[in-house]
């Protein structure tokens, strides 16, 4: 009787090289997609945070104008009706109402995903006052009329984040 020889089970060098090549090709396709997905997610977060802050500023202004119209608070000369700082939206403002004594518009100041704060510092946003030009990059300091990102990066659509 003859013994039947069985071949060694395993991978040849050629099979191994082909497998590694295929995996490298797949990784080279997936990595840019994953990076683009992460960037798109941060852009969505930036849009949402800008909308949240701008809506809070507008609501503050509406409440201020209503309180002025209803004669619940005295009119102040050179006061535009916008918050003095972003922190005022969080801390609250007294519009002369009985309850609540201070009206708050934000729980916290949202962060800029393309310009995150370092450590425990407050989120940084570019600010414009009511008297500033719409494309101004310096804040007049009188009030907060608009916010923008301080990032110099370019978005997926080719615009600058600071122009959003």
Secondary structure, DSSP 8 states (H G I E B T S, - for coil): ---------S--HHHHHHHHHHHHHHHHHHHHHHHHHHHHHHHHHHHHHHHHHHHHHHHHHHHHHHHHHTTSS---TT--SS-SSSHHHHH-B--S-SSSSSB---SS----TTS---TT-----EEE-TTS-TT-SS--SS---EEE-----B-TTS-BGGG-
